[in-house]
Amino acid sequence: MFEIVTQETLPLFEAFIEGHPKGHFLQSKQWAPVKPDWTWEGILSRDEEGNVRGAMSVLIRKMPGVPYKLMYAARGPVCDLDDRDAMKDLTNGAAVLAKKNNAYALRIDPDVPSDQTGFIELMKSLGYAHHPGDKDFNGIQPCYVFRLNVKDKTEEELLAAFHSKTRYNLRLSARKGVTVRLCGKEMLEDFTRIMKATGDRDGFITRPQSYFETMMDALGENARLYMAFWEDEPIAGTLAIHYGNKVWYLYGASANEHRNVMPNYQLQWEMIRWALETKSDIYDFRGVSGDLSPDNPLYGLYLFKKGFGGDLVEFCGEFEMIYNKTADFIVNKALGTARTLRRKLKQLKNRDQERKHKEAVSARGANTTEEKE
């Protein structure tokens, strides 16, 4: 049987999520304040004796321009992968929430490896459409991650398993005078500034400082901001989250200057040490590309994370339950139009940047000629 989580049953829900091996911080209500545009709901499944056997957090959001809502269970559900009764309960509970909120669909991207074919078949039998992940970062959550098993390990054992170049760069960073400090929100301005530089350099959109402030407030002691300093100047930083039996490396940023002193290696090591301190089972480096060809622009990220001795994990992808096919068609058509518009605007922006670059090169050439004359 299922039930919608109330204020009275919320502590029970949170305790189950945090204590289960499949627990994830994205399934905790602690994450809800970080997504203020979404409404949070929780579902519990109980066995015949009343014991909790499954749980799922659902975020609900109205889609722009239409009277329909989308439901999303990030890294849900939390239950044993072969427990059909629990998964059926959670599915039925989601259907009740969909009717209550006029939701046209539910999307789930579970923390389940792709080789768990039994779970995939179970989800299909319950009416979900399966969308396997691709090799790039096109899903809401990354389909490929690097994970390091730290259960019952010592620092010495982990260091010995690192790639020799990783150990060398870690020692080099210390010799160059890089220090890592555990910081509070007072350093978020510097972290956000460095993150903006990272996004500009690597071509991705970054979050505002208020987003990281909300995250640290919402997660409290479960979130840590690490900053790397060289000659008392902040040059890199990371945000990590501990929840249940895992520590996640969530965000990382490095300044354009002083990258040669390798601050990112020390930052990773401090987060791994936190996983050991908290008696975690897993340190999660988060996303990498599934395209492991050396000519892939993201291949360097793969090599960096691989150097710490973890395992590449491919998740099973996304599952979708459609409650209103007409609404699903309307929303997808509108989203497709919006994506096309964004793609065209990006192309125009790239052309404008290329034109400005050519003009700057031409101007430098003219100035050089004038100087020679």
Rosetta blueprint (number, residue, H / E / L):
1 M L
2 F E
3 E E
4 I E
5 V L
6 T L
7 Q L
8 E L
9 T L
10 L H
11 P H
12 L H
13 F H
14 E H
15 A H
16 F H
17 I H
18 E H
19 G H
20 H L
21 P L
22 K L
23 G L
24 H L
25 F H
26 L H
27 Q H
28 S L
29 K H
30 Q H
31 W H
32 A H
33 P H
34 V H
35 K L
36 P L
37 D L
38 W L
39 T E
40 W E
41 E E
42 G E
43 I E
44 L E
45 S E
46 R E
47 D L
48 E L
49 E L
50 G L
51 N L
52 V E
53 R E
54 G E
55 A E
56 M E
57 S E
58 V E
59 L E
60 I E
61 R E
62 K E
63 M L
64 P L
65 G L
66 V L
67 P L
68 Y L
69 K E
70 L E
71 M E
72 Y E
73 A E
74 A E
75 R L
76 G L
77 P L
78 V E
79 C E
80 D L
81 L L
82 D L
83 D L
84 R H
85 D H
86 A H
87 M H
88 K H
89 D H
90 L H
91 T H
92 N H
93 G H
94 A H
95 A H
96 V H
97 L H
98 A H
99 K H
100 K H
101 N H
102 N L
103 A E
104 Y E
105 A E
106 L E
107 R E
108 I E
109 D E
110 P L
111 D L
112 V L
113 P E
114 S L
115 D L
116 Q L
117 T H
118 G H
119 F H
120 I H
121 E H
122 L H
123 M H
124 K H
125 S H
126 L L
127 G L
128 Y L
129 A E
130 H E
131 H E
132 P L
133 G L
134 D L
135 K L
136 D L
137 F L
138 N L
139 G L
140 I L
141 Q L
142 P L
143 C L
144 Y E
145 V E
146 F E
147 R E
148 L E
149 N E
150 V L
151 K L
152 D L
153 K L
154 T L
155 E H
156 E H
157 E H
158 L H
159 L H
160 A H
161 A H
162 F L
163 H L
164 S H
165 K H
166 T H
167 R H
168 Y H
169 N H
170 L H
171 R H
172 L H
173 S H
174 A H
175 R H
176 K L
177 G L
178 V L
179 T E
180 V E
181 R E
182 L E
183 C E
184 G L
185 K H
186 E H
187 M H
188 L H
189 E H
190 D H
191 F H
192 T H
193 R H
194 I H
195 M H
196 K H
197 A H
198 T H
199 G H
200 D H
201 R H
202 D H
203 G L
204 F L
205 I L
206 T L
207 R L
208 P L
209 Q H
210 S H
211 Y H
212 F H
213 E H
214 T H
215 M H
216 M H
217 D H
218 A H
219 L H
220 G H
221 E H
222 N H
223 A E
224 R E
225 L E
226 Y E
227 M E
228 A E
229 F E
230 W E
231 E L
232 D L
233 E E
234 P E
235 I E
236 A E
237 G E
238 T E
239 L E
240 A E
241 I E
242 H E
243 Y E
244 G L
245 N L
246 K E
247 V E
248 W E
249 Y E
250 L E
251 Y E
252 G E
253 A E
254 S E
255 A L
256 N L
257 E L
258 H L
259 R H
260 N H
261 V H
262 M L
263 P H
264 N H
265 Y H
266 Q H
267 L H
268 Q H
269 W H
270 E H
271 M H
272 I H
273 R H
274 W H
275 A H
276 L H
277 E H
278 T L
279 K L
280 S L
281 D L
282 I E
283 Y E
284 D E
285 F E
286 R E
287 G E
288 V L
289 S L
290 G L
291 D L
292 L L
293 S L
294 P L
295 D L
296 N L
297 P L
298 L L
299 Y H
300 G H
301 L H
302 Y H
303 L H
304 F H
305 K H
306 K H
307 G L
308 F L
309 G L
310 G L
311 D E
312 L E
313 V E
314 E E
315 F E
316 C L
317 G L
318 E E
319 F E
320 E E
321 M E
322 I E
323 Y L
324 N L
325 K H
326 T H
327 A H
328 D H
329 F H
330 I H
331 V H
332 N H
333 K H
334 A H
335 L H
336 G H
337 T H
338 A H
339 R H
340 T H
341 L H
342 R H
343 R H
344 K H
345 L H
346 K H
347 Q H
348 L H
349 K H
350 N H
351 R H
352 D H
353 Q H
354 E H
355 R H
356 K H
357 H H
358 K H
359 E H
360 A H
361 V H
362 S H
363 A H
364 R H
365 G H
366 A H
367 N H
368 T H
369 T H
370 E H
371 E H
372 K H
373 E L
